[in-house]
Amino acid sequence: MQNMFLYNKRLGISIPVLAHSWNEYTPALQEEILIQWEEIRGLIPDRIAEIERKINNKQAALEEEDNFQKSCQLNEEIAELASIINDLWIWYRTDQDISAKTHL
């Protein structure tokens, strides 16, 4: 089962990495995968909240920043964090169709 999920450092969660199409797995293995995915999926809202706190901190720093280059850097970091949140929401909405999301 460990080979079915791979930790994604950018997202901060493990994501499914299936070697075969969903229908090639036995119903028992599909169930095991879905149970594991539901456990991982349950962590996503907390991960999103953690990233939102980082964004809020960076936005507060941005409001005080006078250096243009530093402002651009903060904006870039905020955009990347927002992108991570977007990807996490996509994974969160992924339920029994996890085989279609193994490309990430």
C-alpha positions as CSV (number, residue, x, y, z in Angstrom):
1,M,0.0,0.0,0.0
2,Q,2.9,2.4,0.7
3,N,3.8,2.3,-3.1
4,M,0.3,3.5,-3.9
5,F,0.9,6.9,-2.4
6,L,3.9,9.2,-2.7
7,Y,4.6,12.2,-0.4
8,N,4.5,15.4,-2.4
9,K,6.7,18.0,-0.7
10,R,5.1,21.0,-2.4
11,L,1.6,20.0,-1.3
12,G,2.6,18.6,2.1
13,I,0.5,15.4,1.7
14,S,0.9,12.0,0.1
15,I,-0.9,11.7,-3.3
16,P,-1.9,8.5,-5.2
17,V,0.5,7.2,-7.7
18,L,-1.2,4.2,-9.3
19,A,0.7,2.0,-11.7
20,H,-2.5,0.7,-13.4
21,S,-5.9,2.0,-14.3
22,W,-8.4,1.9,-11.5
23,N,-10.4,-1.0,-12.9
24,E,-7.3,-3.2,-13.0
25,Y,-7.2,-3.3,-9.2
26,T,-9.2,-5.9,-7.3
27,P,-12.2,-4.5,-5.4
28,A,-10.5,-5.3,-2.1
29,L,-7.4,-3.3,-3.1
30,Q,-9.6,-0.5,-4.4
31,E,-11.2,-0.4,-1.0
32,E,-7.9,-0.3,0.8
33,I,-6.7,2.5,-1.5
34,L,-9.9,4.5,-0.9
35,I,-9.6,4.1,2.9
36,Q,-6.0,5.3,2.8
37,W,-7.0,8.2,0.6
38,E,-9.8,9.2,2.9
39,E,-7.3,9.4,5.8
40,I,-5.0,11.6,3.7
41,R,-7.9,13.6,2.3
42,G,-9.0,14.4,5.8
43,L,-5.7,16.2,6.4
44,I,-6.2,18.6,3.5
45,P,-8.4,21.2,5.2
46,D,-5.8,21.6,8.0
47,R,-3.0,21.9,5.5
48,I,-5.0,24.6,3.7
49,A,-5.5,26.5,6.9
50,E,-1.8,26.3,7.6
51,I,-1.0,27.7,4.2
52,E,-3.6,30.5,4.6
53,R,-1.9,31.6,7.8
54,K,1.4,31.8,5.9
55,I,-0.4,33.9,3.2
56,N,-1.8,36.2,5.8
57,N,1.6,36.7,7.4
58,K,3.1,37.5,4.0
59,Q,0.3,39.9,3.2
60,A,0.9,41.7,6.5
61,A,4.6,41.9,5.7
62,L,3.8,43.2,2.2
63,E,1.7,46.0,3.6
64,E,4.7,47.2,5.6
65,E,7.3,46.6,2.8
66,D,8.9,49.6,1.1
67,N,11.5,47.8,-0.9
68,F,10.1,47.1,-4.4
69,Q,12.1,43.9,-5.0
70,K,11.1,42.5,-1.6
71,S,7.5,43.4,-2.4
72,C,7.8,41.5,-5.7
73,Q,9.3,38.5,-3.9
74,L,6.5,38.5,-1.3
75,N,3.9,38.7,-4.1
76,E,5.6,35.7,-5.8
77,E,5.5,33.7,-2.6
78,I,1.9,34.5,-1.9
79,A,1.0,33.5,-5.5
80,E,2.8,30.1,-5.0
81,L,1.1,29.5,-1.8
82,A,-2.3,30.3,-3.4
83,S,-1.4,27.8,-6.2
84,I,-0.7,25.1,-3.6
85,I,-4.1,25.8,-2.0
86,N,-5.8,25.5,-5.4
87,D,-4.1,22.2,-6.0
88,L,-5.0,20.9,-2.6
89,W,-8.7,21.7,-3.2
90,I,-8.5,19.8,-6.4
91,W,-7.1,16.8,-4.6
92,Y,-9.7,17.2,-1.8
93,R,-12.5,17.0,-4.4
94,T,-10.9,13.9,-5.8
95,D,-12.8,10.9,-4.4
96,Q,-13.2,7.6,-6.2
97,D,-11.7,9.0,-9.3
98,I,-8.1,9.1,-7.9
99,S,-6.8,7.2,-10.9
100,A,-7.5,10.2,-13.1
101,K,-5.3,12.4,-10.9
102,T,-2.1,10.4,-10.9
103,H,-0.5,12.8,-13.4
104,L,0.3,15.4,-10.8
